[in-house]
Amino acid sequence: MENTSNHTCSQQIGQIIYEGIEEIVGKADSSLLFMLAKFPLPDEKQAGTISNKPLVYRNLSRLLEVIEETYGHKGGQGIALRAGRASFKKVFGMYGQQMGFTKLDYRLLPIPARLKTGLNALANTISDLWQEPIRVLEDQGAWYWQIEHSPWCWERHHGEVACHFTVGLVQEYLSWASGGKYYDVVEIMCAAAGEEYCAFQINKQAFE
């Protein structure tokens, strides 16, 4: 992954991530984690608005490092995954109408078509928030997201996949869109593991 320190995210993603992590670990612990990571915190005086400080990719990867240091490697990964799931509600609240999720035409689609349409819409929204294109591909058994620069593994090189937040976010969308079914989402390539980009495999068949 190229070393570009000024690769930035939309400020809105900071609020989404903050609230997702707060839901999992609580307000006190989430504030401590963000402070330790030197992550630009939401401005309490502005009633939920986000900080005006620049939000760069290193803010997010450092936050994940702090979570893993605090809760252990596996525990931190689990928290990131669950925070991703919790964050879908915030994404839906902020962008659900824009993505077409509230439209009757979308809700009346058969589940496979609904999942495919929504995955493309969600990818476009996350692309805007991360300011990084997400390529959506598919074959007979799965859809795929490909991301050249993921903020969660920015400048991380530890030989393992690191984008657990993204996995959780996509999992929760699939569960919501399918009426509660579980679809396997796996990060099959990651820049933190030495790959050229990050890739996520999203199985089309739900677990029974």
Buried (B, 14 or more C-beta within 10 A) or exposed (E): BEEEEEBBBBBBBBBBBBBBBBBBBEEEBBBBBBEBBEBBBBEEEEEEEBBEBEBBBBBBBBBBBBBBEBBEEEEBBBBBBBBBBBBBBBBBEBBBEEBBBEEEEBEEBEBEEBBBBBBBBBBBBBBBBBBBEBEBEEEEEBBBBBBBBBBBBBBBEBEEBBBBBBBBBBBBBBBBBBEEBEBBBEBEBBBBBEBEBBBBBBBBEBEE
